[in-house]
Amino acid sequence: MSTVALKDVTKVWPDGTVAVDRVSLDVQDGEFLVLLGPSGCGKSTVLRMIAGLEDPSAGAILLNGEPVLDLPPRDRQIAMIFQDFALYPHMTVGGNIGFPLKLSGVEPDARSERIGDVASALGIGDVLGRKPGQLSGGQRQRVAMGRAIVRRPGLFLMDEPLSNLDSGLRAELRTEISSLTRELGVTTMYVTHDQAEALTMADRVAIMRKGVLQDIGTPTEVYGRPATLYVAAFLGSPRMNLLEASVYAHLDRYIALNLGEQALYLPWNDIRARALSHYHGERIVVGMRAEALTPVSPDTPGDAVQGVLQGRVRYLEHHGHESLAFLDVGATAISVDELGKGVTEPAGGGGAFRRFGETLQRLTGRTEKPVIVREEPKASILNDPGRHARRPAELAVRLAPYPAIAAGHPLAIGVRLDALHFFDERGDRIDIGWR
């Protein structure tokens, strides 16, 4: 049995930067929990504090219900797998895998037997005599896993173990890791910035931003009912369409969601209508994923199940198995920047070049925006820069591969009303009992 509990854990670096801000979570025995978030969000720091490589500034960490902050790392029954493999280059594969057993004083015969069993399970039994420099990236990762498994720990901590591998090998190894940890029944905490890894491997996913835990739940829960605007925008490919809407409640009839030039009408018998009626006359954010949108005939009327929006194709992206059309429906876009704050996007200012520059800044980590070191009190994300300065939303819609349409083509889109997501001006989900 191995459980993990974090109680209001905080980590502040000497320069005052808050890396982890009052994080509380529980990991059950045998559970595979993924910590997901962008670089610098504090997820690796959480793992290092559990392992004993960093000391928290505040809070408590419990393993199997017992406080462990006074225990050295070697006494915590934890095995950690790092991003860079951390293998000893002068040792053979067998020597690397068996090194923890040698330190523990395990007899050579018993050590060799356990090394062989682990190597066979990982498919590296034929390379035990080689050095790490003679192995491929996937083989080196298996050796690192073998060194962790051979100790028979109660808890695996994996810090982005697949990020240095190519996409095909990542897909293969994440299946192996998920299957192996479940077969062994070992509690696992896995850190990644890759949402595909998180959603395919995890029993539960914990999403972090700037050291703050944003949401936690099963992959279905966090994807299907995100708790915050940030989580909604972070998960999914293509990203969720986020539109500004004005709410008008017509009691006992419907809720009108004005999206600029058009509107969607949520029937009053929808359980969410009561919650939305409290925002009468106010602006909110409406989210809709590409899978909730379907091309329909231009004269299709809206009803209680499906609304209809008329748009014009701005541009197309072809992905082989499908095409994505980006439509202008006369609505205003809401984006979530790299700091996680929702903003109404301005028009102009460089167009495609500006968007390319913003993407490059996110990839390189270079930005002119100030570094925020603590979660700010949530303010309105709908500050109006003036309607003349607004950028039309580009609504992402999935189509068949290479459709017979082009930029400028009109397109009517059916919107599944039950698949809409609603967020208030602070970026919190609007719902009654949101999960």
Buried (B, 14 or more C-beta within 10 A) or exposed (E): EBBBBBBEBBBBEEEEBBBBBBBEBBBBBBBBBBBBBBEBBBBBBBBBBBBBEBEBBEBBBBBBEEEBEEBEEEEBBBBBBBBEBEBEEEBBBBBBBBBBBEEEEBEEEEBBEBBBBBBEBBEBBEBBEBBBEEBEBBBBBBBBBBBBBBBBBBBBBBBBBBBBBEEEBBBEBBEBBBEBBBEBEBBBBBBBBBBEBBBBBBBBBBBBBBBBBBBBBBBEBBBBBBBBBBBBBBBBEBBBBBBBBBBBBEEEEBBBBBBBEBBBBBEBEBEBBEBBBEBBEBBBBBBBBBEBBBBBEEEBEBEBEBBBBBBBBBEBEEEEEBBBBBBBBBBBBBBBBBBBBBBBBBBEEEEEEEBEEBEEBBEEEEEEEEEEBEBEEBEEBBEEEEEEEBBBBBBBBBBEEEBEBEEEBEBBBBBBBEEBBBBBBBBBBBBEEBB
